[in-house]
Amino acid sequence: MKKLVAALIGALVISSTPFACATNTTHPSLSGNQAKAGGTIVDVSIPTTILNTPLTDENGKSFTLNSLKGKTVVLTDFMTTCNDICPMTTVNMRDMAAHFKAKGVASTIVGLELSIDAKRDSASRMKVYQNLYGSSDWTLATSTDANLQKLWKWFGVYTKVVPSDEGVTDWQTGKPVTYDIDHADVVIVIGPDLHWRYLNLASPAVTNPKAPNVLPAKIKAFLSESGKVNLLQPAQPFWTPASVYSALNEIYGLSL
């Protein structure tokens, strides 16, 4: 799937000017300060309509972003049928969750991987997908198509349904994948006060791409040719867990 960031890049201006608060569901014009390890540090309150959007996690439990108030949330977008970039996003989310747990901050810093594919990403499918990665220390979530479009539109994430490449079969069902979704790849930090504090538009780069178990065997076999390249040689710019730890240190003074 293509990496599409034009919609966000067009709205993002790096400056020293604090960014204005958003009061509606229209994606705000962003400005902020460049983070040391990539991405942009911003500060904008998230509208109530976005915070109260109903979400469902991989265990079928309902929640909202508002229910996570008091926690720092590392948010990314994904879909379980992606064979290009999303698997590496999931590796990073898994590894960050393990790191937060080892540092004793898992109760206050949570990872949230939110789908862009309401039609296919049911709670049960997300649970199977997560189990492949050998951990349940971070959250996968979905919602209705209308809810996901509303939420991701506010964050400026472009999505578009397109025909799937010929010959792609679902890693779970073995049936042909009939459509793909082009989308921007982002990592976002939402603060305990429910302010949007960090944005990185880059592709994910895993810490050790040649490790034998860096990806589940089933997902590694599912990778497209471009996905295999993205695993071993991600395009610049890219983000790693260290990029997020650095941003959390800049914003909150956390030593991770």
N, C-alpha and C positions, 0 to 999 in steps of 0.2 A: 504494500500500500504506500501511496505517496505521502511524503511528509509535507504538510501544508501549514504554513505559519503566516501567510501574508495578511490575513485578517487581523491577527494580533500585532504583527510588526507595524502595520499601518496605524494602530491606535496607541503604540507605546513610544513615549519620548523620554529619554534619559536626561535628567536635569537635577539640579539641587533644590528644586522647588517642591515642597510637600504637595501631595496629591489630593485633589478635592474629593470630598465625600460624594458617594453616589446615593441617590434617594429613590431610584426606580429600577426597573428590570432591564434597562438598556445598558449595554456594555459601556463602562466609563472610559473616557480618554485618560490614559495612564501616563504618569510621569513619576520619576523616582531616581534613585542613585544606583549606579552600577555596583554590583556586589563583587567582592575581591576574587571569588572563584567562579564567576560567571553568573548571568542572570541579573535581575533588577530588584532592589529593595523598594517597596512601595508601602503605602498606608492608606487604605480606604475601607470604610465600613461597608458591610454587605447588606443589601436590602432584606427586609423581613420576608418578602415573598420568596427570595432565594433560600434564606436560612430555614424556612419552614417547608421547603419542598420535600414531600414524603420519599424516603429511600428505603430499600430493603437489602439487608446484608446476605451473605452467603449461607447463613443459617436460617433465613426466612424471618429474621427479626426486623421490625420497622424502627426507623430512627430518622432524624433530620440533622443537618449541620448545626442547627440551634441547640440540639441536645448534647452537642460536643463542647458547648461553652465551658471555658476553664481549662481546656486542653489545647495543645498546639497540634494542628492537623497538617500532615504532608499529603497533599492531594494530587493524584495523577489520573489521566484518562486511559482507557484501554478497551479491548474487546477480546473475548476468548477465541475467536476465529481468526485473529490477526496472525499472519505468518511472516511478518516483516520486521516490525520494531517493538510492538507491545510485549513480546516475550522477554525482551531485555528490560523493559520498564518493570515487569513483574519480578524479575531477578533482583533488581535494585530495591524494590519495595520490600521483598522478602529479607534481603540482607540488611537493610536499614532497620527493619523491625527487630531482627536478631541483635543488632548493635544497640538499639535503644533498651532492649531487655537486659543485655549484658551490663549496660551502664546504669541500670536501675531507674530509668526514666520512662519505661513503657506505660506507666499509668498516666503520664502527663503529655507524652508525645505519641501520637497515633498515626499510623499509615492508612490511607484510604484510597483504594483504586476503584474509580467509578466508571462504569461502562458507558459506552456511546451507542450500544446495540441492544435496545430494549426487547426486540423481537426474539433474539436468540439467547441472550444472557439471563436465563432464569437463575433463581437462587441455587437450585440443585446443580445446574451445570457449572456455575461459578465455584461451588464447593468441590466438585470433581476436579476442576482446573486447579484450584488452590492446593488440593491434596497432592497433585502431581509434583508440586514444588516443595513438598515435605515440611510444611509449616502452616500454622494458623495464627501467627502472631500479628498479622495485619488484616484489615478488613477489605473485602470486595463488596461492591454494592451495585444495585441497578434501580430502575424505576420504570414508569410508563414512558413511552416515546415522547409524549408531550412534555413531561417533567424533565427528562434528560435534555431535550432540545432547549427548553427554557433556561435550565441551569447552565449548561455549557455555553449557550449564546451569551449569557451575562458575563461569563469569564472570557469570552472572545474566542472560544475554540470552534473553529470551522469544522463541519462534518458534511459529507455528501455521499449518498448511496450510489454505488457504481457497480457495473457487472463484474463478477469475479473472473479472475484469470481461468482459462480453460484447463481442466484436469485437476483442479484443487479439490481434495476430499477432506472432509471434516475429521480431525484427529479423534473425535469421540464416537461419531456415528458411522464413519466410513462412507458417508453419502457425499455427493457433489456439493460444494459450497456455491450457492447460486448468486450471491452478491457480496460485495466488499463495501467498506466505508472508508473513503479518504478522510483524513482528519489531521489536525495539528497535534503535535506531541508536546505536552507541557508538564512541568512540575510546579506546584503552587504550595505556598505555606499560608495557612489561616491561623491567626493568633488566638490565644485564650479569650481575648475580648471580641472575637468574631470579626476582626479586621483582616483583610487580605494584605499580607506583608511581603510576599516574595513571588516572583514569576521567573521561570526559566523556560525558554522556547526551544532549547536544544534537544538533540536526540540522546537517549540513554546509552551510556557506555558502562558495561559491567566491569567490575574490578579485576577479575581473572577470567578472561574469555576462553582460555584453553583448559581450564579445570575440567576434569572428567564429568563432574556432576553439576556444572554451572547451570545447565538447562535440563529439565526432565527429558528422558530419552524420547518420549512420545512427541513432545513439543519440538525438540531438536530435529526429529525426522520430518516434522510438519513445516519447517522453515522453507521459505522460497529461496531462490538463488540470491536475491537481494538481501533477504533476511540473514543468510549465512555470512554475507559481507558485513552487514550491520553488526553482527555478533563479534566478528574478529577485527574489523576496521571501521568503526562507526564514523560517519561524516562529521567534520568539524562544523560548528561547535558542538560539543556534547557535554552532558552532565553526568556526574557520578554521585554515589552517596556522599563522598567527601565534599562535593559542591554544596549539598544541602546542609551538612554539618557546619561548614564554614558560614553559610548564610544564617543559620540558627545562632552561631556565635556572634556574628555581627549585630543581629537584631536583639538578641536576648542575653548575650554574654555567656552562653552555654558552652562548656568545654566537653566536646564529644569526640 
